[in-house]
Amino acid sequence: MRIVEGHRGGALVITCHSSRPVWRQVSRDEEMDIFFTGCMGKESSLALGLALSSSRKVILFDGDGSLLMNLGSLVTIAGRLPENLYHFLVRNGVYATTGGQPIPGQGKVDFAGLAREAGYPRVYEFDNLEDLASRIGEVLGGRGPVLVSLQVEPEVGEPPGIALPRRRMAEVFAELRARLERKGAGEVR
Amino acid sequence: MISSAAAAEAIERHRGDALVVSTMSALRIWYTISRRRELDLDIINCMSKASSVGLGLALARPERRVLVLDGDGSLLMNLGSLVTIANKAPRNLVHFVFEDGGYTSTGGQPLPSAGGLDLAGLAKEAGYPRTYQFDSLEDFVTALQEILEGDGPTFVCLKVVHDRPLPPWPPELTAREAVYRVREALVGG
């Protein structure tokens, strides 16, 4: 996540579940960060909506368990082809925030292949930091939608002390809209 | 393209004593053709869940073949079930998808895909050991015996057109009533 942070530019960054506490520790532009709570699995659909309605780049940290609950969104995203959407899939193989239950097909499902079949024009897979670091410029410099599958070690449960309170979606969106208006349109995609 | 009614008739001729779980357009065609209605489970009021219900039945009745007659729009709403099914790998499950390219039962809205969606490819990436795709009735009928006799889970994408008017919906049962009807046929009252 630190590697992605170094290349985010003015991008909106969406995190959820396991990626949320980690991203909070590395982000240097909290104004452009969005944490979704209470809409399990729907992060990819929300990211699509934001990408279609904003000229900014949208970086999403999705989870493998989350994506499996909303796998059809891959097809919907590929159908709309948002050029500013960067879909990182953090694959830990478990439902970490609910106790570490294995996801169906743990270790067997080829998410990159699924994204390709769904119609994503660009798909990357990384299982080590060096490769991610050396190609992140290419990943974020090119057009979306792109799926970036990241194999990570599972860390079950949330680190104490940095969990955010649950918030209503309407509040999250109102605050985001205000922040975006303050910041202006940002870079053109 | 295959006539959806002709495809259903071909399946009916080969079904034997298989349980049939069907939904949406496929259901509306199937229930007028089926000669073993006591072994049919209609999925009406739990949109998109035919594949998941079929998986449950196949696991509960491993000695009995289970045929799912799904739709492309339905499957996209429950695409993650492909991974769950492939992971449990029920040998007695055959998953047919009647692909007509739209949400026919709600007015024919097009699917959200980029076009040229390859459902058999998605099933293969999800881990189905056997996948087929047909756009000719003759090819489908020729392969049907092999499809039904082989070990599943098997995925069969049928490119269909509704060349006859779709029959009205069958009498609607609650999910509980539908399940109990099949249960009665299987284990007796």
Boltz contact constraints between the chains, C-beta under 6 A:
constraints:
  - contact:
      token1: [A, 68]
      token2: [B, 80]
      max_distance: 6.0
  - contact:
      token1: [A, 68]
      token2: [B, 83]
      max_distance: 6.0
  - contact:
      token1: [A, 71]
      token2: [B, 79]
      max_distance: 6.0
  - contact:
      token1: [A, 71]
      token2: [B, 80]
      max_distance: 6.0
  - contact:
      token1: [A, 72]
      token2: [B, 76]
      max_distance: 6.0
  - contact:
      token1: [A, 72]
      token2: [B, 77]
      max_distance: 6.0
  - contact:
      token1: [A, 72]
      token2: [B, 79]
      max_distance: 6.0
  - contact:
      token1: [A, 75]
      token2: [B, 76]
      max_distance: 6.0
  - contact:
      token1: [A, 75]
      token2: [B, 113]
      max_distance: 6.0
  - contact:
      token1: [A, 76]
      token2: [B, 112]
      max_distance: 6.0
  - contact:
      token1: [A, 78]
      token2: [B, 114]
      max_distance: 6.0
  - contact:
      token1: [A, 79]
      token2: [B, 112]
      max_distance: 6.0
  - contact:
      token1: [A, 79]
      token2: [B, 113]
      max_distance: 6.0
  - contact:
      token1: [A, 79]
      token2: [B, 114]
      max_distance: 6.0
  - contact:
      token1: [A, 104]
      token2: [B, 83]
      max_distance: 6.0
  - contact:
      token1: [A, 104]
      token2: [B, 84]
      max_distance: 6.0
  - contact:
      token1: [A, 104]
      token2: [B, 87]
      max_distance: 6.0
  - contact:
      token1: [A, 105]
      token2: [B, 83]
      max_distance: 6.0
  - contact:
      token1: [A, 105]
      token2: [B, 87]
      max_distance: 6.0
  - contact:
      token1: [A, 108]
      token2: [B, 127]
      max_distance: 6.0
  - contact:
      token1: [A, 109]
      token2: [B, 83]
      max_distance: 6.0
  - contact:
      token1: [A, 110]
      token2: [B, 125]
      max_distance: 6.0
  - contact:
      token1: [A, 113]
      token2: [B, 125]
      max_distance: 6.0
  - contact:
      token1: [A, 114]
      token2: [B, 125]
      max_distance: 6.0
  - contact:
      token1: [A, 117]
      token2: [B, 118]
      max_distance: 6.0
  - contact:
      token1: [A, 117]
      token2: [B, 121]
      max_distance: 6.0
  - contact:
      token1: [A, 117]
      token2: [B, 122]
      max_distance: 6.0
  - contact:
      token1: [A, 117]
      token2: [B, 125]
      max_distance: 6.0
  - contact:
      token1: [A, 119]
      token2: [B, 114]
      max_distance: 6.0
